[in-house]
Amino acid sequence: MDSIILFAFYAFAAVAVMSAVGVISVKNPVHAALLLVLTFFSVACTWIIAGAEFLGVALILVYVGAVMVLFLFVVMMLDIDTTPMREGFVRYLPVGLVVAVVMLVEILTLIGVKSRIAGFGPDPVGTTGTANTKWLAETLYTKFLLPFELAAVILTVAVIAAVMLTLRRRTGIKTQNPSLQSAVRAEDRIRMVKMDAVKPQPVAQDHEEAR
């Protein structure tokens, strides 16, 4: 690998790590969401440099361009008060650090064991001579067709469940029925009532009574 490409890879990786640490350390939710956008973009750049162009572009288009924009809109509209969230942070910080260190050690141990057993195999894209996107599509829709379809079904069920949760009936909340509103006629909205004319009292008399 060229030295310039290697330097760019490590630079993007360092930015991704620092921005990821900032996501869990900053106090402002908007700043955390912006740092998460930077994390996704930096990881996408490392993927593109490593040869996974399709995954890098998909990460930018899907997560940076769609999901994180939605997150930013939600966070800015909710105007979250961070004061109650920080009250118990110090109390649970030691336990969280211990769990994080144990998980990191386990992951590094697993990576070391797997690398010693299996080793690094040849690049399937380089050996076949096909493009990255074509190889990924052929592998996904031939060897991993059943897991891919199962993942699609699970995501569809999750979307339907989220919609059904929003449509549940809740007591004590004022709601509107659009079908009844559209069925109302114009003559039912306004009723004309005939009343006799009433002569108002003189204004001067009211001023004298007020004095």
C-alpha positions as CSV (number, residue, x, y, z in Angstrom):
1,M,0.0,0.0,0.0
2,D,1.3,3.5,-0.9
3,S,2.5,5.6,2.0
4,I,0.0,8.4,1.1
5,I,-2.9,6.0,1.1
6,L,-1.7,4.5,4.3
7,F,-1.4,7.9,5.9
8,A,-4.9,8.8,4.7
9,F,-6.3,5.6,6.1
10,Y,-4.8,6.1,9.6
11,A,-5.9,9.8,9.5
12,F,-9.5,9.0,8.8
13,A,-9.5,6.2,11.3
14,A,-8.1,8.5,14.0
15,V,-10.8,11.1,13.2
16,A,-13.4,8.4,13.4
17,V,-12.2,7.2,16.8
18,M,-12.0,10.7,18.3
19,S,-15.4,11.7,17.0
20,A,-16.9,8.5,18.4
21,V,-15.4,9.3,21.8
22,G,-16.9,12.7,21.5
23,V,-20.4,11.3,20.8
24,I,-20.5,9.6,24.3
25,S,-18.7,12.4,26.1
26,V,-20.3,15.7,25.0
27,K,-23.2,17.0,27.0
28,N,-25.2,18.7,24.1
29,P,-27.3,16.2,22.2
30,V,-27.1,18.2,19.0
31,H,-23.3,18.2,19.2
32,A,-23.4,14.5,19.8
33,A,-25.4,14.0,16.7
34,L,-23.1,16.1,14.6
35,L,-20.1,14.1,15.9
36,L,-21.9,10.9,15.0
37,V,-22.3,12.3,11.4
38,L,-18.5,12.9,11.4
39,T,-17.9,9.4,12.7
40,F,-20.0,7.8,9.9
41,F,-18.3,9.9,7.3
42,S,-14.8,9.0,8.5
43,V,-15.6,5.3,8.6
44,A,-17.0,5.5,5.1
45,C,-13.8,7.1,3.9
46,T,-11.7,4.3,5.5
47,W,-14.0,1.7,3.8
48,I,-13.5,3.4,0.4
49,I,-9.7,3.5,0.9
50,A,-9.8,-0.2,1.9
51,G,-11.5,-1.1,-1.4
52,A,-15.2,-1.4,-0.2
53,E,-16.5,1.5,-2.3
54,F,-20.1,0.3,-2.3
55,L,-20.3,0.0,1.5
56,G,-18.7,3.5,1.9
57,V,-21.1,5.2,-0.5
58,A,-24.0,3.4,1.0
59,L,-23.0,4.5,4.5
60,I,-22.8,8.1,3.4
61,L,-26.1,8.0,1.5
62,V,-28.2,6.0,4.0
63,Y,-26.8,7.0,7.4
64,V,-25.2,10.4,6.9
65,G,-27.7,11.6,4.3
66,A,-31.0,10.2,5.7
67,V,-30.9,8.7,9.2
68,M,-28.7,11.3,10.9
69,V,-30.6,14.2,9.3
70,L,-33.7,12.7,10.9
71,F,-32.0,12.4,14.2
72,L,-30.9,16.0,14.1
73,F,-34.5,17.1,13.4
74,V,-35.9,15.0,16.2
75,V,-33.2,16.2,18.7
76,M,-33.6,19.8,17.8
77,M,-37.5,19.7,18.0
78,L,-37.6,17.8,21.3
79,D,-35.3,20.4,23.1
80,I,-34.0,17.7,25.5
81,D,-33.1,18.9,29.0
82,T,-29.8,17.3,29.8
83,T,-29.7,18.3,33.5
84,P,-31.7,15.3,34.9
85,M,-29.7,12.9,32.7
86,R,-26.4,14.0,34.3
87,E,-27.5,13.5,37.9
88,G,-26.7,9.8,38.1
89,F,-23.9,9.8,35.6
90,V,-21.0,9.9,38.1
91,R,-22.5,7.2,40.2
92,Y,-22.7,4.6,37.3
93,L,-19.4,5.7,35.7
94,P,-17.1,3.2,37.4
95,V,-19.3,0.2,36.5
96,G,-19.6,1.4,32.9
97,L,-15.8,1.7,32.6
98,V,-15.3,-1.8,34.0
99,V,-17.8,-3.2,31.5
100,A,-16.3,-1.3,28.6
101,V,-12.8,-2.5,29.5
102,V,-13.9,-6.1,29.8
103,M,-15.7,-6.0,26.5
104,L,-12.7,-4.4,24.8
105,V,-10.4,-7.2,26.1
106,E,-12.8,-9.9,25.0
107,I,-13.0,-8.4,21.5
108,L,-9.3,-8.1,21.1
109,T,-8.8,-11.6,22.4
110,L,-11.4,-13.0,19.9
111,I,-9.7,-11.1,17.0
112,G,-6.3,-12.5,18.0
113,V,-7.5,-16.1,18.3
114,K,-9.4,-15.9,15.0
115,S,-6.5,-14.4,13.2
116,R,-4.1,-17.2,14.4
117,I,-6.5,-20.0,13.5
118,A,-7.8,-18.8,10.2
119,G,-5.3,-16.2,9.0
120,F,-5.9,-13.8,6.2
121,G,-7.2,-15.4,3.0
122,P,-7.0,-14.1,-0.5
123,D,-9.1,-11.2,-1.6
124,P,-12.1,-12.7,-3.4
125,V,-12.7,-9.6,-5.4
126,G,-9.1,-9.6,-6.6
127,T,-9.0,-13.3,-7.5
128,T,-12.3,-13.2,-9.5
129,G,-11.4,-10.0,-11.3
130,T,-14.9,-8.5,-10.9
131,A,-16.0,-5.2,-9.6
132,N,-16.6,-4.7,-5.9
133,T,-20.4,-4.0,-6.3
134,K,-20.9,-6.9,-8.7
135,W,-19.1,-9.4,-6.4
136,L,-21.1,-8.2,-3.4
137,A,-24.4,-8.5,-5.3
138,E,-23.7,-11.9,-6.6
139,T,-22.6,-13.2,-3.2
140,L,-25.5,-11.6,-1.4
141,Y,-28.2,-13.0,-3.7
142,T,-26.7,-16.4,-4.2
143,K,-24.8,-17.7,-1.2
144,F,-26.6,-15.6,1.4
145,L,-30.1,-15.3,-0.2
146,L,-32.0,-16.9,2.8
147,P,-30.3,-14.7,5.5
148,F,-30.9,-11.6,3.3
149,E,-34.6,-12.4,2.9
150,L,-34.9,-13.1,6.6
151,A,-33.4,-9.8,7.4
152,A,-35.8,-8.1,5.1
153,V,-38.8,-9.8,6.8
154,I,-37.5,-8.8,10.2
155,L,-37.2,-5.2,9.2
156,T,-40.7,-5.3,7.6
157,V,-42.1,-6.7,10.9
158,A,-40.3,-3.9,12.8
159,V,-41.7,-1.2,10.6
160,I,-45.3,-2.6,10.9
161,A,-44.9,-2.9,14.7
162,A,-43.8,0.7,14.9
163,V,-46.8,1.9,12.9
164,M,-49.2,-0.2,15.0
165,L,-47.7,1.3,18.2
166,T,-48.6,4.7,17.0
167,L,-52.2,3.7,16.1
168,R,-53.1,2.2,19.5
169,R,-56.0,3.8,21.4
170,R,-55.0,5.8,24.4
171,T,-57.5,7.1,27.0
172,G,-57.4,10.7,28.3
173,I,-56.0,12.2,25.1
174,K,-58.0,14.5,22.8
175,T,-57.9,13.2,19.2
176,Q,-59.6,14.0,15.9
177,N,-61.4,11.7,13.5
178,P,-60.6,12.8,9.9
179,S,-63.4,10.7,8.4
180,L,-66.1,12.5,10.6
181,Q,-64.5,15.9,9.8
182,S,-64.6,15.3,6.1
183,A,-68.2,14.0,6.2
184,V,-69.5,17.3,7.8
185,R,-71.6,19.4,5.3
186,A,-71.2,23.2,5.0
187,E,-74.8,23.8,6.2
188,D,-74.1,21.9,9.4
189,R,-71.1,24.0,10.3
190,I,-72.9,27.4,10.5
191,R,-76.4,28.0,11.7
192,M,-78.1,31.3,11.0
193,V,-80.2,32.6,13.9
194,K,-82.7,35.5,13.5
195,M,-82.6,38.0,16.5
196,D,-84.4,41.2,17.2
197,A,-82.4,44.4,17.0
198,V,-81.5,45.8,20.4
199,K,-80.7,49.5,20.9
200,P,-77.5,49.9,22.9
201,Q,-77.3,52.3,25.9
202,P,-75.7,55.7,25.5
203,V,-71.9,55.7,26.1
204,A,-72.0,59.0,28.1
205,Q,-74.2,57.4,30.8
206,D,-71.7,54.6,31.2
207,H,-68.9,57.1,31.8
208,E,-70.9,59.0,34.4
209,E,-71.7,55.8,36.3
210,A,-68.0,54.9,36.3
211,R,-67.1,58.2,37.9
